[in-house]
Amino acid sequence: MAPRPNWKGYLKLALVSCPVAMFSATSASERISFHMMNRSTGNRLKQQYIDAETGDLVESADRVKGYEVARNDYVLLEPEELKDVQLESTHTIEIEHFVPRAEIDPVYYDSSYYIVPDDEVGAEAFAVIREAMRKRDMVGIARVVLYGRERIIMLEPRGKGLAGTTLHYNYEVREDKSYFDEIKNKSVGKDMLDLASHIIDTKIGHFNPSEFKDRYQDAVVDLIRAKRAGKPLPAPAAPKPSNVVNLMDALKRSLETEKGGKGKSSARKSGSKAASHARPAAQRTARSRASTKSHARKAG
């Protein structure tokens, strides 16, 4: 069953527009989720809203959103009033600017979406907008209303469609200075820097998301299976103690470990095919020379 779109409307560039549908690019359906239960009965619990002053149960028909303007002073907003706050971006993603992708700080990235044409008639206009962005190597900046609020969205070509990434507003992103300014300046010695650089060299590879597993979720699954089968619960892995105190010593030990382990094997794997084919031939040549020398010594 195909997923339902998170949003449907129009993609617009100047006077060119086309109907589109937007789908979430990620899914949380595979994650482990829990229900709140009554330990005594094993029954599920229901969430209820209670009036903070009277203690009475409040039914859904009597619930309304409120904005606190002062302590214990709220402005109540009815669902119809919020619905009437219509913006053009509620139904239209209008591209306002084009910018180089590198100009957008990744700290602003929020959620990812896939955008596709919603009918055959608008497919050509969609392709024109997509390919124009691809040709100029630019991303589009637009706005869209999602989940009751207007969001900035970055649009970029991805295959035959578009990828959309919602962006945080400037007021939502904290300044890094408040975290980094108190870090004291430390001079780094050349020897330690060289050692750390060598360690990085042994770990160079390519990002492959399939290599990363959710180890916490796997551990929870093992725990659930053990409890269901009445088996002893898996013991948590104890953290390995580290006796290294000196930073230079730690770097040297790390480098030796990487050279003798994964880093070394990765380096071998990343070698060219030509080198891997040439190695056996070179080994055969060396053995042949050694054999010739040995026969020569015996003959002498």
Backbone torsions as a table, in degrees:
resi	resn	phi	psi	omega
1	MET	NA	126.8	-177.4
2	ALA	-70.1	143.1	178.8
3	PRO	-66.1	151.2	177.2
4	ARG	-80.8	144.0	179.7
5	PRO	-67.6	146.8	175.2
6	ASN	-78.4	-22.1	-175.9
7	TRP	-158.9	142.7	174.2
8	LYS	-134.0	140.2	180.0
9	GLY	177.7	-140.3	-176.7
10	TYR	-126.5	141.1	170.7
11	LEU	-98.4	129.5	-173.4
12	LYS	-131.5	132.5	173.3
13	LEU	-130.1	108.0	-174.8
14	ALA	56.1	-118.1	-179.0
15	LEU	-97.2	2.5	179.6
16	VAL	-95.7	127.8	178.9
17	SER	-142.8	157.9	178.6
18	CYS	-155.3	147.8	177.9
19	PRO	-72.4	137.4	-179.1
20	VAL	-137.2	161.6	173.3
21	ALA	-125.3	143.6	-177.8
22	MET	-120.7	129.8	-178.0
23	PHE	-120.5	146.5	175.8
24	SER	-65.3	133.7	-179.0
25	ALA	-82.7	-11.0	-179.2
26	THR	-126.1	162.3	-179.4
27	SER	-139.4	140.9	176.8
28	ALA	-106.1	8.0	-174.4
29	SER	-67.6	-23.1	-179.0
30	GLU	-84.8	-9.4	-179.0
31	ARG	-72.8	151.0	172.7
32	ILE	-67.3	132.1	176.1
33	SER	-129.5	152.3	-176.0
34	PHE	-121.2	154.9	170.8
35	HIS	-108.5	149.9	173.2
36	MET	-80.4	131.5	-173.5
37	MET	-126.0	158.6	171.3
38	ASN	-87.7	113.8	-176.7
39	ARG	-59.1	-34.5	-175.6
40	SER	-73.0	-39.8	-175.3
41	THR	-105.4	-20.0	-175.7
42	GLY	78.0	11.1	-179.9
43	ASN	-91.9	152.7	177.5
44	ARG	-71.0	152.1	178.2
45	LEU	-101.3	148.5	176.0
46	LYS	-107.4	140.2	177.8
47	GLN	-85.9	134.5	179.2
48	GLN	-130.8	152.4	177.4
49	TYR	-101.7	129.2	-177.1
50	ILE	-117.0	134.9	175.5
51	ASP	-62.7	123.7	-174.2
52	ALA	-64.1	-24.3	-177.5
53	GLU	-96.8	-47.1	-175.4
54	THR	-89.4	-22.4	-176.7
55	GLY	80.1	5.1	-179.0
56	ASP	-79.4	149.5	174.8
57	LEU	-73.2	132.4	-178.8
58	VAL	-108.2	119.2	179.5
59	GLU	-74.8	160.4	-174.8
60	SER	-59.0	-33.9	-178.5
61	ALA	-65.9	-22.3	-177.8
62	ASP	-99.8	2.7	-179.9
63	ARG	-88.5	138.9	-179.9
64	VAL	-146.1	153.5	-179.7
65	LYS	-82.8	145.3	179.2
66	GLY	-137.0	143.4	177.5
67	TYR	-111.8	126.4	-177.1
68	GLU	-82.0	113.3	179.9
69	VAL	-93.7	-22.9	175.1
70	ALA	-154.1	172.5	-177.1
71	ARG	-59.4	119.1	-179.8
72	ASN	61.1	23.2	176.5
73	ASP	-123.3	111.6	-172.7
74	TYR	-119.2	145.8	168.2
75	VAL	-99.4	120.6	-178.3
76	LEU	-87.8	136.5	-179.3
77	LEU	-123.1	122.5	179.3
78	GLU	-78.3	150.5	179.2
79	PRO	-54.5	-37.9	-179.9
80	GLU	-65.8	-35.2	179.6
81	GLU	-67.5	-40.6	178.0
82	LEU	-68.4	-36.6	-179.3
83	LYS	-66.6	-29.5	-178.6
84	ASP	-74.7	-13.0	177.2
85	VAL	-79.1	78.7	-176.1
86	GLN	-94.6	132.3	173.6
87	LEU	-114.4	158.1	178.3
88	GLU	-59.7	-33.8	-177.9
89	SER	-71.5	-5.2	174.8
90	THR	-64.4	-34.8	-176.8
91	HIS	-121.6	-7.0	-175.6
92	THR	-136.4	131.1	170.7
93	ILE	-97.4	99.0	-179.5
94	GLU	-99.4	120.1	-179.2
95	ILE	-73.0	119.9	-175.7
96	GLU	-96.8	-34.7	-177.2
97	HIS	-143.5	159.4	169.8
98	PHE	-122.5	132.6	-177.8
99	VAL	-139.1	157.0	171.8
100	PRO	-65.0	139.6	-178.1
101	ARG	-60.3	-34.9	-176.8
102	ALA	-62.6	-18.2	-179.4
103	GLU	-76.9	-14.4	-176.5
104	ILE	-95.0	114.2	-179.9
105	ASP	-64.2	126.0	-178.9
106	PRO	-56.4	-19.4	179.7
107	VAL	-65.8	-17.7	178.5
108	TYR	-83.7	-13.8	-176.9
109	TYR	-64.7	141.0	177.4
110	ASP	-123.7	-95.1	-175.6
111	SER	-111.2	154.0	-176.0
112	SER	-110.5	143.8	-178.0
113	TYR	-139.7	157.7	171.3
114	TYR	-110.1	134.7	-178.4
115	ILE	-119.1	129.7	-175.8
116	VAL	-132.7	154.8	174.9
117	PRO	-65.5	144.8	-174.4
118	ASP	-99.9	-3.7	172.1
119	ASP	-158.3	166.7	-176.3
120	GLU	-68.9	-31.9	-176.9
121	VAL	-63.2	-39.4	-177.3
122	GLY	-90.6	1.5	-175.6
123	ALA	-63.4	-35.7	-178.0
124	GLU	-68.6	-44.5	178.9
125	ALA	-62.8	-38.9	177.5
126	PHE	-60.5	-45.2	-178.7
127	ALA	-64.6	-36.9	179.5
128	VAL	-63.5	-47.1	179.8
129	ILE	-62.6	-44.4	-178.8
130	ARG	-62.6	-48.5	-175.7
131	GLU	-71.9	-30.4	176.7
132	ALA	-64.8	-40.3	176.4
133	MET	-65.8	-41.1	-179.6
134	ARG	-63.7	-41.1	-178.0
135	LYS	-65.3	-40.7	-178.6
136	ARG	-87.1	-3.8	180.0
137	ASP	54.3	50.0	-179.4
138	MET	-126.3	159.2	172.2
139	VAL	-112.3	148.9	179.6
140	GLY	-93.8	144.3	176.4
141	ILE	-113.4	124.7	-177.4
142	ALA	-141.8	-172.5	176.7
143	ARG	-132.3	149.8	178.2
144	VAL	-150.5	144.2	176.5
145	VAL	-92.0	117.7	179.0
146	LEU	-129.7	132.3	175.8
147	TYR	52.5	41.5	172.5
148	GLY	83.6	7.7	176.4
149	ARG	-146.3	151.7	-179.2
150	GLU	-81.6	133.3	-179.1
151	ARG	-121.2	149.4	168.5
152	ILE	-79.5	140.0	179.2
153	ILE	-134.5	135.0	176.6
154	MET	-97.7	128.4	-178.7
155	LEU	-112.3	136.1	177.7
156	GLU	-148.5	148.1	179.3
157	PRO	-62.3	139.9	175.8
158	ARG	-147.8	104.7	-177.0
159	GLY	60.2	-129.4	179.6
160	LYS	-89.7	0.6	-178.9
161	GLY	-123.5	-158.8	176.0
162	LEU	-125.3	145.4	171.7
163	ALA	-102.3	135.3	177.0
164	GLY	-117.4	133.1	177.4
165	THR	-124.4	115.5	177.0
166	THR	-70.4	145.4	-176.2
167	LEU	-117.1	146.4	174.5
168	HIS	-70.9	149.9	171.5
169	TYR	-73.9	160.1	-178.1
170	ASN	-58.4	-37.3	-178.3
171	TYR	-70.2	-15.7	-179.6
172	GLU	-86.3	-18.7	-175.8
173	VAL	-95.7	124.2	-179.2
174	ARG	-78.2	143.1	177.6
175	GLU	-68.5	132.6	-179.6
176	ASP	-70.0	-20.4	-177.6
177	LYS	-59.7	-37.3	-178.3
178	SER	-65.1	-17.0	178.5
179	TYR	-101.6	-36.1	-170.7
180	PHE	-94.6	-23.2	-174.8
181	ASP	-60.6	-28.8	-176.8
182	GLU	-85.2	-5.0	176.8
183	ILE	-71.1	124.6	-177.4
184	LYS	-75.2	143.2	177.0
185	ASN	-69.7	130.4	178.4
186	LYS	-124.9	130.9	176.2
187	SER	-80.4	134.6	-178.2
188	VAL	-106.0	122.2	179.9
189	GLY	-68.6	148.8	-177.3
190	LYS	-60.3	-41.4	-178.5
191	ASP	-61.1	-45.5	-179.9
192	MET	-67.9	-37.8	178.8
193	LEU	-64.7	-40.6	178.3
194	ASP	-64.1	-42.3	179.0
195	LEU	-62.9	-45.5	179.4
196	ALA	-62.7	-37.2	178.4
197	SER	-65.0	-39.5	178.0
198	HIS	-64.0	-39.3	178.2
199	ILE	-62.0	-42.2	177.3
200	ILE	-60.3	-42.1	179.8
201	ASP	-58.2	-37.2	-178.9
202	THR	-72.5	-15.3	-177.4
203	LYS	-109.0	5.9	-179.2
204	ILE	-65.6	134.4	178.6
205	GLY	-159.1	-150.8	178.6
206	HIS	-128.3	147.3	-179.9
207	PHE	-72.9	119.9	177.2
208	ASN	-130.1	100.6	-174.4
209	PRO	-59.2	-24.7	-179.3
210	SER	-68.8	-15.6	178.7
211	GLU	-75.7	-18.3	-175.2
212	PHE	-100.4	121.1	178.7
213	LYS	-108.2	150.7	177.0
214	ASP	-79.8	91.1	-173.9
215	ARG	-66.5	-32.3	178.2
216	TYR	-66.4	-44.2	179.2
217	GLN	-63.9	-40.6	178.0
218	ASP	-60.3	-40.3	-179.9
219	ALA	-67.1	-37.1	178.3
220	VAL	-67.2	-39.7	177.2
221	VAL	-61.0	-43.5	177.6
222	ASP	-61.3	-39.2	179.0
223	LEU	-64.3	-44.3	179.8
224	ILE	-63.2	-44.0	-179.4
225	ARG	-63.3	-40.8	-179.6
226	ALA	-65.4	-42.9	-179.7
227	LYS	-65.7	-40.1	-178.9
228	ARG	-66.9	-35.3	-179.5
229	ALA	-87.5	-3.5	-179.5
230	GLY	71.3	25.8	179.9
231	LYS	-93.7	163.5	176.1
232	PRO	-59.2	141.7	-178.6
233	LEU	-71.0	139.9	179.9
234	PRO	-60.5	135.4	-179.7
235	ALA	-78.1	136.6	178.0
236	PRO	-67.5	144.4	179.4
237	ALA	-71.3	128.6	179.8
238	ALA	-76.8	138.1	177.9
239	PRO	-64.5	141.2	-179.3
240	LYS	-75.0	127.6	-179.8
241	PRO	-70.7	149.4	177.6
242	SER	-120.8	123.0	-178.8
243	ASN	-98.8	3.7	-177.0
244	VAL	-80.0	126.4	179.7
245	VAL	-109.0	-41.9	-177.6
246	ASN	-78.3	129.1	-177.1
247	LEU	-63.4	-43.1	178.8
248	MET	-61.5	-41.3	178.5
249	ASP	-62.9	-40.9	179.4
250	ALA	-63.5	-41.2	179.0
251	LEU	-64.5	-42.4	-179.8
252	LYS	-64.2	-45.1	179.5
253	ARG	-63.5	-40.2	178.9
254	SER	-61.4	-42.3	-179.2
255	LEU	-64.6	-42.5	178.9
256	GLU	-63.4	-40.1	179.5
257	THR	-63.7	-44.0	-179.0
258	GLU	-68.9	-37.3	178.8
259	LYS	-63.1	-37.6	-177.0
260	GLY	-88.0	-4.6	-175.4
261	GLY	-121.6	-126.4	-171.6
262	LYS	-62.5	-40.2	-177.2
263	GLY	-59.4	-40.9	-178.1
264	LYS	-67.6	-40.9	-179.5
265	SER	-68.6	-34.9	178.3
266	SER	-65.4	-39.2	179.3
267	ALA	-63.8	-38.8	178.8
268	ARG	-64.8	-40.4	-177.7
269	LYS	-67.1	-31.9	-176.2
270	SER	-80.5	-3.0	177.5
271	GLY	-66.3	159.1	-177.3
272	SER	-71.3	156.3	178.3
273	LYS	-64.4	-34.3	-179.3
274	ALA	-60.8	-41.5	-179.5
275	ALA	-66.0	-38.9	-178.9
276	SER	-68.3	-33.8	177.3
277	HIS	-74.8	-33.1	-176.5
278	ALA	-73.6	-27.9	-174.6
279	ARG	-61.1	-49.6	178.8
280	PRO	-59.4	-37.6	179.7
281	ALA	-64.1	-41.9	179.3
282	ALA	-65.1	-38.4	179.3
283	GLN	-65.3	-40.5	178.5
284	ARG	-63.9	-40.1	179.1
285	THR	-62.8	-42.6	-179.9
286	ALA	-63.7	-42.7	179.3
287	ARG	-63.8	-38.8	-179.6
288	SER	-63.8	-42.1	179.1
289	ARG	-65.0	-42.2	-179.9
290	ALA	-63.3	-40.4	179.3
291	SER	-64.6	-40.2	179.2
292	THR	-62.4	-44.2	178.9
293	LYS	-63.0	-39.9	-179.5
294	SER	-63.6	-44.4	178.4
295	HIS	-64.1	-35.6	-179.8
296	ALA	-64.1	-41.5	-178.5
297	ARG	-65.1	-42.2	179.8
298	LYS	-63.5	-38.7	-179.3
299	ALA	-66.5	-36.4	179.5
300	GLY	-67.3	NA	NA
